[in-house]
């Protein structure tokens, strides 16, 4: 059995659906990469907390590699990740 999807997405088998809907687009109309805020269970607070997970070749292509450190800067509705050059 397949499920009908919005125009341009095609038809996906049920096992490829996410929570009963097709996967969200990876980029918006401006070409920005889109991620979804998920949650994890914080054992110490015994509650759900938001989390953002990023992975993929695109990070490597931007110079982010496993084990490297990043600085996280918070601005108005914006999170900026910057590679830290620990040699300087």
Buried (B, 14 or more C-beta within 10 A) or exposed (E): EEEEBEEEEEEBEEEEBEEEEBEEEEEEEEEEEEEEEEEEEEEEEEEEEEEEEEEEEEEEEEEBEEEEEEEEEEEEEEEEEEEEEEEE
